[in-house]
Amino acid sequence: MTNINLIEAVRSYINRMIEDCGPTIKGLVMDKETASIVSMVYAQSEILQKEVFLFERIDIPGQKSLKHLSAICFLRPTEENIQSLVRELRDPKYGNYFIYFTNFVELNDIKSLAEADEFECVRVVQEYYADYLAINPHLYSLNIQSTYQHNYEWSDNLLRRTVQGLVSVLLALRKKSATIRYQKSSNMSRTLADKLSSTLKRQVDFTASNPNDINQTIVLIIDRREDAITPLLNQWTYQAMVHELIGIKNNRVSLSHVPDITKELEEVIMNAEYDEFYANNLYSNFGEIATNIKVLMEHFQEKHKSQSKIESIGDMKTFIENYPQFKKLSGTVSKHVTIVSELSRLVGLYNLLEVSETEQHLVCQGDHNDVVQVRLNHFKKIYLHLLILFLFNQNKKQKIKRLIKNDKVRDLDILRLLALYALRYERHASNELNTLKYEAQKHRKLPEKYIQFIQALLEYGGLKFRQADLFNTQTPMAITRQFIRGLRGVDNVYAQHVPLIKDLIDQLLRGKLKDTSYPNVNAKDQVNQQSSSQLQGQIIKPSEIIVYVIGGVTYEESYHIQQMNKQSARIIIGGSYMHNFPSFIDEVLFAAPSSLSAASTELLSSKRR
């Protein structure tokens, strides 16, 4: 069974649009969102080879008359785009129009277009379900930066856009039935699951999977608030590092801030479909990247030497034939050497190795006295000496204090540590968060935005909302698992953390994910079938899983899904946005009640007094 591939799904739609238009000169008309959708999967040079010679935005005035061209209009079915099309058809500048919408179009909108087409220029109106950004074959985003409204509820527009995006993913992958499961503790998850289910039934006669079907597809809807830890952490795989330290926006990376950068490298494209080195190193850790970039450089130097030896007509012919590949290799080397050098500079400049190690210890281990006592109560005396070794870590509070005083460490990274500490020891008897915040203000004068973020984060993903045991400290089984993991040690101290999503999908693949925590949206309709399967002792395991994370997903989670897919799983993951820490700060603060700002200021002032 072949792997599901989101990039190929979008590319196939674009190919069909171009083929439908026939052997004629074409122009591609897009809106702001579909321009991004196309650019993620197709290079402009490749589309040019298919006789598409003009690219226009429907919301930006272009050339006046192009009757010799056929227009391929690839648009989202929004009210603004419909009105723009109506105006275009009343005064057409292209000879023919082939119109493709990324999602369902209302009948009233079709009627408006038909009435506007007085010159009978429209040849095709179809729905091609490419309403998402395909980032990697298993990773997608809806590019919604702020999902949560105040009080963590949906707005009508964002709920509609999210449903459209998920419908598009399902139909692009040719799914005719699926089981929709959602995080019960999240009202937003439940609302989205209900709306998605009703929309699929109404629009495409979509059916819920038989719960006893061994080949069922499961859509799993999760709320980012259940795991606020993952977006806080520094990253050490290539794609994730670039996004965390520099930023990736629609496969584009801005290097304009890099010291002594050349003009041609101020913005570069990072697309694994067209960059073999990037494709091979997406999930390589920082040490592996350094080794692989050295190999790439050596390969380039060998090619450069061979290109320099032109002593005959045959050498000249070989040079001309190989020059395009040599030029491409030269660009690849320049781009990646620049990026890896910048990553290395930032790691050293901001002391990120020590910061990241402290983050991992905060998340994966603990050393408060109360934590020690709890663990001792759960293990036999035979493990006492091992347990002491396991728990003999530096005091986390002292480590954070030392880093606060280290001028090399960025304010942003101090905020990470304070946020992790706040979540880890939220209700701990020895919690000294206010002391740490006071120390940070004393030595650094953190922006008020950062102090507000810490309080907002506890509201966002603290124990009041969270059901999951993110730190493996709440049950004997979790404590035992963490203890054994500590005894085994880790291959990489900077990658000890495992995102909650991986654990949930592991449970789902084994048929162990609890219905009480992640129910089926159609559970009432299928109660008899479920009871039957339970009586027979069957464990139903999905053949495919489509994950959606309300509030955004991270490249760390993408990495773990990719590793699971390498073991023959069939999983895709996506969310409202691809987060790094700065964008996650904005997401949390946007959703925070305004009262939290005053509360955080008051807490800090009282500590100073």
Solvent accessible surface area in square Angstrom, and as a share of the most:
residue,aa,sasa,rsa
1,M,181,0.81
2,T,117,0.68
3,N,104,0.53
4,I,23,0.12
5,N,50,0.26
6,L,0,0.00
7,I,6,0.03
8,E,87,0.39
9,A,12,0.10
10,V,0,0.00
11,R,38,0.14
12,S,41,0.27
13,Y,8,0.03
14,I,4,0.02
15,N,42,0.22
16,R,91,0.33
17,M,2,0.01
18,I,15,0.08
19,E,125,0.56
20,D,63,0.33
21,C,10,0.06
22,G,24,0.23
23,P,137,0.86
24,T,44,0.26
25,I,77,0.39
26,K,3,0.01
27,G,0,0.00
28,L,7,0.03
29,V,10,0.06
30,M,16,0.07
31,D,10,0.05
32,K,141,0.60
33,E,70,0.31
34,T,0,0.00
35,A,27,0.21
36,S,19,0.12
37,I,3,0.02
38,V,9,0.05
39,S,46,0.30
40,M,5,0.02
41,V,0,0.00
42,Y,6,0.02
43,A,31,0.24
44,Q,111,0.49
45,S,71,0.46
46,E,42,0.19
47,I,3,0.01
48,L,66,0.33
49,Q,148,0.66
50,K,72,0.30
51,E,72,0.32
52,V,1,0.00
53,F,112,0.47
54,L,34,0.17
55,F,58,0.24
56,E,21,0.10
57,R,72,0.26
58,I,32,0.16
59,D,80,0.42
60,I,94,0.48
61,P,130,0.82
62,G,39,0.38
63,Q,100,0.44
64,K,183,0.78
65,S,74,0.48
66,L,14,0.07
67,K,112,0.48
68,H,125,0.56
69,L,11,0.06
70,S,6,0.04
71,A,0,0.00
72,I,1,0.00
73,C,2,0.01
74,F,0,0.00
75,L,0,0.00
76,R,10,0.04
77,P,19,0.12
78,T,36,0.21
79,E,135,0.60
80,E,123,0.55
81,N,13,0.07
82,I,3,0.01
83,Q,86,0.38
84,S,17,0.11
85,L,0,0.00
86,V,8,0.05
87,R,149,0.54
88,E,39,0.17
89,L,1,0.00
90,R,145,0.53
91,D,113,0.58
92,P,12,0.07
93,K,29,0.12
94,Y,2,0.01
95,G,23,0.22
96,N,43,0.22
97,Y,1,0.00
98,F,20,0.08
99,I,0,0.00
100,Y,0,0.00
101,F,0,0.00
102,T,0,0.00
103,N,1,0.00
104,F,35,0.14
105,V,19,0.11
106,E,112,0.50
107,L,152,0.76
108,N,116,0.59
109,D,35,0.18
110,I,60,0.31
111,K,123,0.52
112,S,41,0.26
113,L,7,0.03
114,A,70,0.54
115,E,111,0.50
116,A,1,0.01
117,D,23,0.12
118,E,129,0.58
119,F,127,0.53
120,E,130,0.58
121,C,14,0.08
122,V,35,0.20
123,R,130,0.47
124,V,32,0.19
125,V,60,0.34
126,Q,74,0.33
127,E,59,0.26
128,Y,11,0.04
129,Y,36,0.14
130,A,0,0.00
131,D,0,0.00
132,Y,1,0.01
133,L,11,0.06
134,A,1,0.01
135,I,19,0.10
136,N,4,0.02
137,P,52,0.33
138,H,13,0.06
139,L,0,0.00
140,Y,0,0.00
141,S,3,0.02
142,L,4,0.02
143,N,59,0.30
144,I,17,0.09
145,Q,78,0.35
146,S,29,0.19
147,T,1,0.01
148,Y,0,0.00
149,Q,53,0.23
150,H,110,0.49
151,N,110,0.57
152,Y,18,0.07
153,E,86,0.39
154,W,31,0.11
155,S,35,0.22
156,D,112,0.58
157,N,104,0.53
158,L,36,0.18
159,L,22,0.11
160,R,125,0.46
161,R,28,0.10
162,T,0,0.00
163,V,5,0.03
164,Q,40,0.18
165,G,0,0.00
166,L,0,0.00
167,V,1,0.00
168,S,0,0.00
169,V,0,0.00
170,L,1,0.00
171,L,16,0.08
172,A,4,0.03
173,L,21,0.10
174,R,136,0.50
175,K,28,0.12
176,K,151,0.64
177,S,41,0.26
178,A,2,0.02
179,T,6,0.03
180,I,5,0.02
181,R,24,0.09
182,Y,23,0.09
183,Q,3,0.01
184,K,108,0.46
185,S,43,0.27
186,S,1,0.01
187,N,82,0.42
188,M,4,0.02
189,S,0,0.00
190,R,89,0.32
191,T,57,0.33
192,L,0,0.00
193,A,0,0.00
194,D,72,0.37
195,K,84,0.36
196,L,0,0.00
197,S,10,0.06
198,S,52,0.33
199,T,12,0.07
200,L,2,0.01
201,K,93,0.40
202,R,157,0.57
203,Q,68,0.30
204,V,47,0.27
205,D,117,0.61
206,F,13,0.06
207,T,77,0.45
208,A,34,0.26
209,S,6,0.04
210,N,69,0.35
211,P,14,0.09
212,N,44,0.23
213,D,56,0.29
214,I,126,0.64
215,N,97,0.50
216,Q,10,0.05
217,T,11,0.06
218,I,7,0.04
219,V,0,0.00
220,L,0,0.00
221,I,0,0.00
222,I,4,0.02
223,D,2,0.01
224,R,3,0.01
225,R,25,0.09
226,E,3,0.01
227,D,4,0.02
228,A,0,0.00
229,I,1,0.01
230,T,1,0.00
231,P,4,0.03
232,L,0,0.00
233,L,1,0.01
234,N,6,0.03
235,Q,26,0.11
236,W,20,0.07
237,T,24,0.14
238,Y,0,0.00
239,Q,9,0.04
240,A,2,0.02
241,M,1,0.00
242,V,0,0.00
243,H,14,0.06
244,E,16,0.07
245,L,25,0.12
246,I,33,0.17
247,G,19,0.19
248,I,21,0.10
249,K,105,0.45
250,N,35,0.18
251,N,13,0.07
252,R,109,0.40
253,V,0,0.00
254,S,56,0.36
255,L,0,0.00
256,S,69,0.44
257,H,101,0.45
258,V,16,0.09
259,P,73,0.46
260,D,148,0.77
261,I,36,0.18
262,T,67,0.39
263,K,162,0.69
264,E,133,0.60
265,L,28,0.14
266,E,62,0.28
267,E,93,0.42
268,V,10,0.05
269,I,77,0.39
270,M,2,0.01
271,N,12,0.06
272,A,29,0.23
273,E,71,0.32
274,Y,71,0.27
275,D,8,0.04
276,E,135,0.61
277,F,18,0.08
278,Y,4,0.01
279,A,43,0.33
280,N,106,0.54
281,N,5,0.02
282,L,11,0.06
283,Y,47,0.18
284,S,14,0.09
285,N,49,0.25
286,F,39,0.16
287,G,50,0.48
288,E,83,0.37
289,I,0,0.00
290,A,51,0.39
291,T,82,0.48
292,N,51,0.26
293,I,21,0.11
294,K,125,0.53
295,V,88,0.51
296,L,20,0.10
297,M,64,0.28
298,E,77,0.34
299,H,81,0.36
300,F,35,0.15
301,Q,91,0.40
302,E,117,0.52
303,K,86,0.36
304,H,95,0.42
305,K,137,0.58
306,S,69,0.45
307,Q,22,0.10
308,S,74,0.48
309,K,139,0.59
310,I,77,0.39
311,E,153,0.69
312,S,58,0.38
313,I,139,0.71
314,G,43,0.42
315,D,52,0.27
316,M,101,0.45
317,K,124,0.53
318,T,68,0.40
319,F,57,0.24
320,I,121,0.61
321,E,97,0.44
322,N,62,0.32
323,Y,92,0.35
324,P,82,0.51
325,Q,119,0.53
326,F,30,0.12
327,K,121,0.51
328,K,128,0.54
329,L,30,0.15
330,S,32,0.20
331,G,39,0.37
332,T,20,0.12
333,V,9,0.05
334,S,47,0.31
335,K,26,0.11
336,H,0,0.00
337,V,49,0.28
338,T,24,0.14
339,I,0,0.00
340,V,12,0.07
341,S,63,0.40
342,E,3,0.01
343,L,0,0.00
344,S,57,0.37
345,R,97,0.35
346,L,13,0.07
347,V,12,0.07
348,G,42,0.40
349,L,82,0.41
350,Y,55,0.21
351,N,30,0.15
352,L,2,0.01
353,L,83,0.41
354,E,50,0.23
355,V,0,0.00
356,S,0,0.00
357,E,54,0.24
358,T,1,0.00
359,E,0,0.00
360,Q,4,0.02
361,H,31,0.14
362,L,1,0.00
363,V,5,0.03
364,C,13,0.08
365,Q,28,0.13
366,G,0,0.00
367,D,21,0.11
368,H,21,0.10
369,N,127,0.65
370,D,67,0.35
371,V,18,0.11
372,V,43,0.24
373,Q,98,0.44
374,V,69,0.39
375,R,2,0.01
376,L,58,0.29
377,N,107,0.55
378,H,80,0.36
379,F,33,0.14
380,K,156,0.66
381,K,183,0.78
382,I,124,0.63
383,Y,86,0.33
384,L,81,0.40
385,H,114,0.51
386,L,57,0.28
387,L,2,0.01
388,I,96,0.49
389,L,131,0.65
390,F,22,0.09
391,L,15,0.08
392,F,170,0.71
393,N,40,0.20
394,Q,106,0.47
395,N,67,0.34
396,K,4,0.02
397,K,34,0.14
398,Q,94,0.42
399,K,21,0.09
400,I,0,0.00
401,K,43,0.18
402,R,110,0.40
403,L,2,0.01
404,I,2,0.01
405,K,115,0.49
406,N,45,0.23
407,D,142,0.73
408,K,106,0.45
409,V,3,0.01
410,R,53,0.19
411,D,47,0.24
412,L,28,0.14
413,D,0,0.00
414,I,0,0.00
415,L,0,0.00
416,R,0,0.00
417,L,0,0.00
418,L,0,0.00
419,A,0,0.00
420,L,1,0.00
421,Y,0,0.00
422,A,0,0.00
423,L,2,0.01
424,R,23,0.08
425,Y,3,0.01
426,E,44,0.20
427,R,173,0.63
428,H,32,0.14
429,A,97,0.75
430,S,48,0.31
431,N,47,0.24
432,E,57,0.25
433,L,15,0.07
434,N,58,0.30
435,T,31,0.18
436,L,0,0.00
437,K,1,0.00
438,Y,69,0.26
439,E,28,0.13
440,A,0,0.00
441,Q,13,0.06
442,K,116,0.49
443,H,84,0.37
444,R,41,0.15
445,K,148,0.63
446,L,6,0.03
447,P,61,0.39
448,E,72,0.32
449,K,89,0.38
450,Y,33,0.12
451,I,0,0.00
452,Q,44,0.20
453,F,0,0.00
454,I,0,0.00
455,Q,24,0.11
456,A,0,0.00
457,L,0,0.00
458,L,34,0.17
459,E,46,0.21
460,Y,0,0.00
461,G,0,0.00
462,G,0,0.00
463,L,48,0.24
464,K,143,0.60
465,F,26,0.11
466,R,15,0.05
467,Q,129,0.57
468,A,19,0.15
469,D,37,0.19
470,L,31,0.16
471,F,9,0.04
472,N,21,0.11
473,T,47,0.27
474,Q,100,0.45
475,T,65,0.38
476,P,74,0.47
477,M,140,0.62
478,A,5,0.04
479,I,4,0.02
480,T,45,0.26
481,R,118,0.43
482,Q,8,0.03
483,F,5,0.02
484,I,71,0.36
485,R,79,0.29
486,G,30,0.29
487,L,77,0.38
488,R,199,0.72
489,G,41,0.40
490,V,62,0.36
491,D,161,0.83
492,N,45,0.23
493,V,57,0.33
494,Y,54,0.21
495,A,64,0.50
496,Q,17,0.07
497,H,15,0.07
498,V,45,0.26
499,P,1,0.01
500,L,21,0.11
501,I,4,0.02
502,K,50,0.21
503,D,60,0.31
504,L,10,0.05
505,I,0,0.00
506,D,41,0.21
507,Q,55,0.24
508,L,3,0.01
509,L,47,0.24
510,R,127,0.46
511,G,30,0.29
512,K,110,0.47
513,L,12,0.06
514,K,139,0.59
515,D,69,0.36
516,T,104,0.60
517,S,49,0.32
518,Y,14,0.05
519,P,21,0.13
520,N,10,0.05
521,V,30,0.18
522,N,14,0.07
523,A,35,0.27
524,K,187,0.79
525,D,113,0.59
526,Q,12,0.05
527,V,82,0.47
528,N,124,0.63
529,Q,73,0.33
530,Q,38,0.17
531,S,49,0.31
532,S,43,0.28
533,S,9,0.06
534,Q,122,0.54
535,L,158,0.79
536,Q,125,0.55
537,G,60,0.58
538,Q,87,0.39
539,I,91,0.46
540,I,38,0.19
541,K,105,0.45
542,P,12,0.07
543,S,32,0.20
544,E,12,0.06
545,I,0,0.00
546,I,1,0.00
547,V,0,0.00
548,Y,0,0.00
549,V,1,0.00
550,I,0,0.00
551,G,0,0.00
552,G,0,0.00
553,V,0,0.00
554,T,7,0.04
555,Y,15,0.06
556,E,18,0.08
557,E,1,0.01
558,S,0,0.00
559,Y,58,0.22
560,H,26,0.11
561,I,0,0.00
562,Q,38,0.17
563,Q,63,0.28
564,M,17,0.08
565,N,27,0.14
566,K,129,0.55
567,Q,144,0.64
568,S,99,0.64
569,A,14,0.11
570,R,31,0.11
571,I,1,0.01
572,I,0,0.00
573,I,0,0.00
574,G,0,0.00
575,G,0,0.00
576,S,0,0.00
577,Y,27,0.10
578,M,16,0.07
579,H,5,0.02
580,N,20,0.10
581,F,0,0.00
582,P,54,0.34
583,S,12,0.08
584,F,0,0.00
585,I,4,0.02
586,D,58,0.30
587,E,0,0.00
588,V,0,0.00
589,L,38,0.19
590,F,103,0.43
591,A,0,0.00
592,A,11,0.09
593,P,34,0.21
594,S,101,0.65
595,S,78,0.50
596,L,27,0.13
597,S,41,0.27
598,A,71,0.55
599,A,42,0.33
600,S,0,0.00
601,T,62,0.36
602,E,112,0.50
603,L,65,0.32
604,L,9,0.04
605,S,39,0.25
606,S,52,0.34
607,K,87,0.37
608,R,123,0.45
609,R,210,0.77
